[in-house]
């Protein structure tokens, strides 16, 4: 499953540099699939969604930091636990019950975004 940032976020920014997938963005910032990944141009994500990795996407939140579910792997393939949750001083990085994924799916996403890493 992906991790979400709750509205208890204090916008400290501790989580953003910890994400190995660059899935965390500051509120109101546009995001791209290519940010921090090997993704480029038009492609089909493992979930079947067709995207342009270079195209700016609308922010998920205008007020607090947010995590892009399509890019979040809960740090599977990189770390033992989600690093955003490990460094969050207010414990607002929590599992997203609306985006539940098995570990093999998360690892597949990680390998798709970082085939050489």
C-alpha positions as CSV (number, residue, x, y, z in Angstrom):
1,X,0.0,0.0,0.0
2,X,1.1,3.6,-0.4
3,X,1.7,5.9,2.4
4,X,-0.3,9.1,2.9
5,X,0.4,12.3,4.8
6,X,-2.5,13.3,7.0
7,X,-3.7,16.8,7.6
8,X,-1.8,16.8,10.9
9,X,1.3,17.6,8.7
10,X,3.2,20.6,10.0
11,X,5.0,21.2,6.7
12,X,8.5,20.6,8.3
13,X,9.7,18.9,5.1
14,X,11.7,16.2,6.9
15,X,10.0,13.5,4.7
16,X,10.7,14.9,1.3
17,X,14.5,14.2,1.0
18,X,14.1,10.7,2.5
19,X,12.0,9.4,-0.3
20,X,14.0,7.2,-2.6
21,X,11.3,7.4,-5.3
22,X,10.8,11.2,-5.1
23,X,7.2,10.5,-4.4
24,X,6.8,13.3,-1.8
25,X,6.2,16.9,-2.9
26,X,5.6,20.2,-1.1
27,X,1.9,21.3,-1.1
28,X,0.9,23.1,-4.3
29,X,4.0,21.9,-6.2
30,X,3.4,20.1,-9.6
31,X,5.0,16.7,-9.8
32,X,6.2,14.4,-12.6
33,X,6.6,10.7,-12.9
34,X,10.2,11.2,-14.1
35,X,11.3,13.1,-11.0
36,X,13.9,10.9,-9.2
37,X,13.2,7.9,-11.4
38,X,14.4,6.4,-14.7
39,X,11.0,7.0,-16.3
40,X,11.0,9.1,-19.5
41,X,8.4,9.9,-22.2
42,X,5.2,8.1,-22.9
43,X,4.9,4.8,-21.0
44,X,2.5,2.4,-19.3
45,X,2.8,2.0,-15.6
46,X,2.6,-1.5,-14.0
47,X,-1.0,-0.7,-13.0
48,X,-1.9,-0.2,-16.7
49,X,-2.2,3.6,-16.6
50,X,-0.8,5.4,-19.6
51,X,1.2,8.4,-18.7
52,X,3.8,10.9,-20.0
53,X,6.6,10.9,-17.5
54,X,7.8,14.3,-18.5
55,X,4.4,16.0,-18.1
56,X,3.7,18.1,-15.1
57,X,0.9,16.7,-12.9
58,X,-1.6,18.6,-10.7
59,X,-0.6,18.8,-7.0
60,X,-2.6,16.3,-4.8
61,X,-2.6,18.9,-2.0
62,X,-2.4,22.6,-2.1
63,X,-1.7,23.0,1.6
64,X,0.5,20.2,3.0
65,X,3.2,17.8,1.7
66,X,1.7,14.9,-0.2
67,X,2.8,11.5,-1.5
68,X,2.0,10.4,-5.1
69,X,0.6,6.8,-4.7
70,X,1.7,5.7,-8.2
71,X,5.3,6.4,-7.1
72,X,5.2,5.2,-3.5
73,X,6.7,1.8,-2.8
74,X,6.7,2.1,1.0
75,X,10.5,2.1,0.5
76,X,10.4,-1.6,-0.6
77,X,13.6,-2.4,-2.5
78,X,15.4,0.3,-0.6
79,X,14.8,0.2,3.1
80,X,13.2,-2.0,5.8
81,X,10.5,0.6,6.6
82,X,9.0,3.7,5.0
83,X,11.5,6.4,5.6
84,X,8.9,9.2,5.6
85,X,7.2,7.6,8.6
86,X,10.5,7.0,10.3
87,X,11.5,10.7,10.2
88,X,8.1,12.4,10.6
89,X,8.1,14.3,14.0
90,X,4.3,14.2,14.2
91,X,3.6,10.7,12.9
92,X,1.4,11.9,10.0
93,X,2.9,9.5,7.4
94,X,0.6,6.5,7.7
95,X,-0.5,3.6,5.5
96,X,-3.2,4.5,2.9
97,X,-6.0,2.1,3.2
98,X,-7.3,3.2,-0.2
99,X,-4.1,2.1,-1.9
100,X,-3.3,-1.4,-0.6
101,X,-0.6,-3.2,-2.6
102,X,1.2,-6.5,-1.8
103,X,5.0,-6.5,-1.3
104,X,5.6,-8.1,-4.7
105,X,3.6,-5.4,-6.4
106,X,5.6,-2.7,-4.5
107,X,8.9,-4.3,-5.5
108,X,7.7,-4.5,-9.1
109,X,6.9,-0.7,-9.0
110,X,10.4,-0.1,-7.5
111,X,12.1,-2.1,-10.3
112,X,10.0,-0.4,-13.0
113,X,11.0,3.1,-11.8
114,X,14.7,2.1,-11.0
115,X,15.6,-0.7,-13.4
116,X,19.3,-0.2,-12.9
117,X,19.2,0.3,-9.1
